[in-house]
């Protein structure tokens, strides 16, 4: 798998509210803004066309932690998305995936783009399934796999047909026939899973550097607030710091320190965009007692100070 491109850009754009109802007073308000929207949130399912989402929210979204599973299937666009620390272009016939809890942002959308934006809860998807961990184990939502997929023309045509049927049922009946919506959703996920396994087999043959990189990324996700030293990660993983640095760079194209700083800045962007906390409190939440040092690190990565970023995101 090629190394992801890590980018940091301030995106002073509105937060993306999933599971909303366009008929509510004030089109595309957050679901909590109306009783009808709250019903959609309770249902745990929402579908709209890409061009509708762009018209409602503008050309992109600031780094935001998604609350639901999200699937985007785009026929054509020139947007750029970042899921976690992986940035990717949204080219022709692109599908991309965001699990709950993941930070996602995007830029460069236009109303000429075409596709579908699908969000749903684990409870909605898994109702009546014996395996309640079905989505957590799906190749579409595993962090170690690419968060996007270039579909073949045949795969895109089949997926688009399923999504069009889902959109028709959703527009006509909403929650009146949740069982049919769920069955069509299962078919969409199964079709995309088959495409993902075609593009990247379930069992990957990883070399030693790549295996160490996976272990490092898993530990980084758990400990980035508390631990910021590459040497400490090397010790925890049982390898010499020099070997650790060489292996991580060979597997990913970036040294361990860049991954650590990137993860911290990504979390900071999300907190600054979504919280009314001050910069000092956010710095402390991320393990920095020195607000000035945190601000310098953030500005070097993003190009603006945390305070200016927070004002822009608001």
C-alpha positions as CSV (number, residue, x, y, z in Angstrom):
1,X,0.0,0.0,0.0
2,X,1.5,3.4,-0.9
3,X,2.3,5.7,1.9
4,X,-0.5,8.2,2.6
5,X,0.1,11.9,1.9
6,X,-0.2,13.8,5.2
7,X,-1.5,17.3,4.7
8,X,-2.7,20.0,7.1
9,X,-4.9,22.8,5.9
10,X,-7.1,25.2,7.8
11,X,-10.6,24.7,6.6
12,X,-12.9,27.4,8.0
13,X,-16.1,25.5,6.9
14,X,-19.2,24.4,8.7
15,X,-19.4,21.2,10.7
16,X,-20.9,18.3,8.8
17,X,-24.1,17.1,10.5
18,X,-25.0,13.6,9.6
19,X,-28.5,12.1,9.6
20,X,-30.5,15.2,8.7
21,X,-33.8,15.8,7.0
22,X,-33.9,18.2,4.0
23,X,-37.6,18.9,4.5
24,X,-37.0,20.3,7.9
25,X,-37.5,24.1,8.5
26,X,-34.3,25.6,7.1
27,X,-33.1,23.0,4.6
28,X,-30.3,20.7,5.8
29,X,-30.2,21.9,9.3
30,X,-28.7,19.6,11.9
31,X,-31.0,16.7,12.8
32,X,-31.5,17.9,16.3
33,X,-33.0,21.1,15.0
34,X,-36.4,19.6,14.3
35,X,-38.6,16.8,15.6
36,X,-38.6,15.3,12.0
37,X,-34.8,15.4,12.0
38,X,-34.6,13.8,15.4
39,X,-36.8,11.0,14.0
40,X,-34.2,10.4,11.2
41,X,-31.5,10.3,13.8
42,X,-33.4,7.8,15.8
43,X,-33.9,5.7,12.6
44,X,-30.1,5.7,12.2
45,X,-30.1,6.1,8.4
46,X,-29.7,9.0,5.9
47,X,-29.1,9.2,2.2
48,X,-28.6,12.1,-0.1
49,X,-27.0,13.0,-3.4
50,X,-23.5,14.5,-3.4
51,X,-24.7,17.7,-5.2
52,X,-27.4,18.2,-2.5
53,X,-24.8,17.9,0.3
54,X,-22.5,20.4,-1.5
55,X,-25.4,22.9,-2.0
56,X,-26.2,22.6,1.7
57,X,-22.7,22.7,3.3
58,X,-20.5,24.4,0.7
59,X,-17.2,23.2,-0.8
60,X,-15.9,21.2,2.1
61,X,-15.9,20.3,5.8
62,X,-13.5,21.1,8.6
63,X,-11.8,18.2,10.4
64,X,-14.8,16.6,12.2
65,X,-15.2,13.4,14.2
66,X,-18.0,11.5,12.6
67,X,-20.6,9.9,14.8
68,X,-21.9,7.4,12.3
69,X,-20.6,5.1,9.6
70,X,-20.3,7.0,6.3
71,X,-20.0,5.9,2.7
72,X,-19.5,8.2,-0.2
73,X,-19.7,7.0,-3.8
74,X,-18.8,9.6,-6.3
75,X,-19.1,9.4,-10.1
76,X,-17.0,12.4,-10.8
77,X,-15.3,15.1,-8.8
78,X,-12.0,16.9,-8.2
79,X,-12.3,17.2,-4.4
80,X,-9.7,16.1,-1.9
81,X,-10.6,14.2,1.3
82,X,-8.6,13.4,4.4
83,X,-9.7,10.5,6.6
84,X,-7.5,10.1,9.6
85,X,-4.0,10.9,8.3
86,X,-4.6,9.7,4.8
87,X,-5.3,12.3,2.1
88,X,-6.6,11.2,-1.3
89,X,-8.1,12.8,-4.4
90,X,-11.7,12.0,-5.2
91,X,-11.4,11.0,-8.9
92,X,-13.9,9.3,-11.2
93,X,-15.8,6.3,-9.7
94,X,-14.3,6.8,-6.1
95,X,-15.8,5.3,-3.0
96,X,-14.6,6.4,0.4
97,X,-15.4,5.3,3.9
98,X,-15.4,6.8,7.4
99,X,-16.1,4.8,10.6
100,X,-17.6,6.3,13.8
101,X,-15.0,8.1,15.8
102,X,-12.7,8.9,12.9
103,X,-11.8,12.4,11.9
104,X,-12.6,13.4,8.4
105,X,-12.3,16.6,6.3
106,X,-12.6,17.6,2.7
107,X,-12.3,20.5,0.3
108,X,-12.8,21.3,-3.4
109,X,-16.4,20.0,-3.9
110,X,-18.7,21.7,-6.4
111,X,-22.4,21.4,-7.3
112,X,-21.3,19.8,-10.6
113,X,-20.1,16.7,-8.6
114,X,-22.3,13.7,-8.8
115,X,-22.7,10.7,-6.4
116,X,-24.3,9.6,-3.2
117,X,-23.6,10.3,0.5
118,X,-24.8,7.6,2.9
119,X,-24.7,7.6,6.7
120,X,-26.0,5.0,9.1
121,X,-25.7,3.7,12.6
122,X,-24.3,0.4,13.7
123,X,-27.6,-0.4,15.3
124,X,-29.6,0.2,12.1
125,X,-27.2,-1.9,10.0
126,X,-26.9,-4.8,12.5
127,X,-30.5,-5.2,13.5
128,X,-31.5,-8.8,12.9
129,X,-27.8,-9.8,12.3
130,X,-26.4,-12.5,14.5
131,X,-22.9,-11.0,14.2
132,X,-23.1,-7.5,15.8
133,X,-19.5,-6.8,15.0
134,X,-20.1,-7.2,11.3
135,X,-19.2,-3.6,10.4
136,X,-16.3,-3.3,12.8
137,X,-14.7,-6.2,10.9
138,X,-15.6,-5.0,7.4
139,X,-12.6,-4.3,5.1
140,X,-14.2,-0.9,4.4
141,X,-13.8,0.5,7.9
142,X,-10.5,-1.0,9.1
143,X,-8.0,1.8,9.8
144,X,-5.0,-0.2,8.4
145,X,-6.7,-0.4,5.0
146,X,-7.0,2.5,2.6
147,X,-10.1,4.7,3.3
148,X,-11.0,5.0,-0.3
149,X,-11.4,2.7,-3.4
150,X,-11.2,3.3,-7.1
151,X,-14.1,1.3,-8.6
152,X,-14.0,-0.4,-12.0
153,X,-16.7,0.8,-14.4
154,X,-18.7,-2.4,-13.7
155,X,-18.3,-2.1,-10.0
156,X,-19.4,1.5,-10.1
157,X,-22.4,0.7,-12.3
158,X,-23.6,-2.1,-10.0
159,X,-23.1,0.1,-6.9
160,X,-24.9,3.1,-8.4
161,X,-27.9,0.9,-9.4
162,X,-28.2,-0.3,-5.8
163,X,-27.8,3.2,-4.4
164,X,-30.4,4.6,-6.8
165,X,-32.9,1.9,-5.6
166,X,-32.0,2.8,-2.0
167,X,-32.6,6.5,-2.8
168,X,-35.9,5.8,-4.4
169,X,-37.1,3.8,-1.4
170,X,-35.7,6.4,1.1
171,X,-37.5,9.3,-0.7
172,X,-40.8,7.4,-1.0
173,X,-41.1,5.8,2.4
174,X,-38.4,7.0,4.8
175,X,-38.7,4.8,7.9
176,X,-41.9,3.2,6.9
177,X,-40.1,0.2,5.5
178,X,-36.8,0.1,7.4
179,X,-36.4,-3.6,6.6
180,X,-36.2,-2.9,2.9
181,X,-33.8,0.0,3.4
182,X,-31.6,-2.3,5.6
183,X,-31.6,-5.0,2.9
184,X,-30.5,-2.6,0.2
185,X,-27.9,-1.1,2.5
186,X,-26.5,-4.6,3.2
187,X,-26.3,-5.1,-0.6
188,X,-24.4,-1.8,-1.1
189,X,-21.9,-2.7,1.6
190,X,-21.4,-6.3,0.3
191,X,-20.8,-4.9,-3.3
192,X,-18.2,-2.5,-2.0
193,X,-16.6,-5.1,0.2
194,X,-16.1,-7.3,-2.8
195,X,-14.5,-4.5,-4.7
196,X,-12.2,-3.7,-1.7
197,X,-11.1,-7.3,-1.5
198,X,-10.5,-7.3,-5.3
199,X,-8.3,-4.3,-4.9
200,X,-6.5,-5.5,-1.8
201,X,-6.8,-9.1,-0.6
202,X,-7.9,-9.7,3.0
203,X,-4.6,-11.3,3.9
204,X,-1.8,-9.0,3.1
205,X,1.8,-10.2,2.8
206,X,3.6,-7.5,4.8
207,X,7.3,-7.3,5.2
208,X,8.9,-6.7,8.6
209,X,9.0,-2.9,8.2
210,X,5.3,-2.8,7.3
211,X,4.3,-5.1,10.2
212,X,6.2,-2.8,12.6
213,X,4.5,0.2,11.1
214,X,1.1,-1.3,11.7
215,X,2.0,-2.0,15.4
216,X,3.3,1.5,15.8
217,X,0.1,3.0,14.3
218,X,-2.1,0.9,16.6
219,X,-0.1,2.1,19.6
220,X,0.0,5.7,18.4
221,X,-3.8,5.7,18.2
222,X,-4.1,4.6,21.8
223,X,-1.3,6.7,23.3
224,X,-0.8,9.9,21.3
225,X,-2.2,12.1,24.1
226,X,0.2,10.7,26.7
227,X,3.3,9.6,24.7
228,X,5.1,11.8,22.2
229,X,8.6,10.4,22.1
230,X,9.7,8.1,19.2
231,X,12.1,6.5,21.6
232,X,9.3,5.6,24.0
233,X,7.3,4.0,21.2
234,X,10.4,2.0,20.1
235,X,10.9,0.8,23.6
236,X,7.3,-0.2,24.0
237,X,7.5,-2.2,20.7
238,X,10.7,-3.9,21.7
239,X,13.0,-2.5,19.0
240,X,16.1,-0.2,19.0
241,X,15.3,3.5,18.3
242,X,17.5,3.6,15.2
243,X,16.0,0.5,13.7
244,X,12.5,1.8,14.6
245,X,13.1,5.1,12.8
246,X,14.6,3.4,9.7
247,X,11.8,0.8,9.5
248,X,8.9,3.3,9.9
249,X,10.4,5.6,7.3
250,X,10.9,2.7,4.9
251,X,7.3,1.5,5.4
252,X,5.5,4.8,5.2
253,X,7.9,7.4,3.8
254,X,7.7,9.4,7.1
255,X,9.8,9.2,10.3
256,X,8.0,8.3,13.5
257,X,8.1,11.9,14.8
258,X,6.1,13.1,11.9
259,X,3.4,10.6,12.5
260,X,3.2,11.5,16.2
261,X,3.0,15.3,15.4
262,X,0.5,14.7,12.6
263,X,-1.8,12.7,14.8
264,X,-1.7,15.4,17.5
265,X,-2.3,18.2,15.1
266,X,-5.2,16.4,13.5
267,X,-6.8,15.9,16.9
268,X,-6.2,19.5,17.8
269,X,-7.9,20.6,14.5
270,X,-11.0,18.6,15.4
271,X,-11.1,19.9,19.0
272,X,-10.6,23.5,17.9
273,X,-13.3,23.3,15.3
274,X,-15.9,21.6,17.5
275,X,-15.2,22.9,21.0
276,X,-15.6,26.2,22.9
277,X,-12.7,25.3,25.1
278,X,-9.7,27.7,25.1
279,X,-6.4,26.9,23.5
280,X,-4.8,26.3,26.9
281,X,-7.4,23.7,27.8
282,X,-7.2,21.9,24.5
283,X,-3.4,21.9,24.7
284,X,-3.6,20.3,28.2
285,X,-6.1,17.7,26.9
286,X,-3.5,16.7,24.3
287,X,-0.8,16.5,26.9
288,X,0.9,19.9,26.5
289,X,1.5,21.9,29.7
290,X,3.2,24.7,27.7
291,X,0.5,26.5,25.6
292,X,3.1,28.5,23.7
293,X,5.0,25.4,22.6
294,X,1.7,23.8,21.5
295,X,0.8,26.9,19.6
296,X,4.1,26.9,17.7
297,X,3.8,23.3,16.8
298,X,0.3,23.8,15.5
299,X,1.1,26.9,13.5
300,X,4.1,25.2,11.9
301,X,1.9,22.3,10.7
302,X,-1.2,24.2,9.8
303,X,0.0,27.7,8.9
304,X,-2.2,29.7,11.4
305,X,-2.2,29.8,15.2
306,X,-4.7,27.7,17.1
307,X,-6.7,30.8,18.1
308,X,-7.0,32.0,14.4
309,X,-7.9,28.4,13.3
310,X,-10.6,28.2,16.0
311,X,-12.1,31.6,14.9
312,X,-12.0,30.5,11.2
313,X,-13.6,27.1,12.0
314,X,-16.4,28.9,13.9
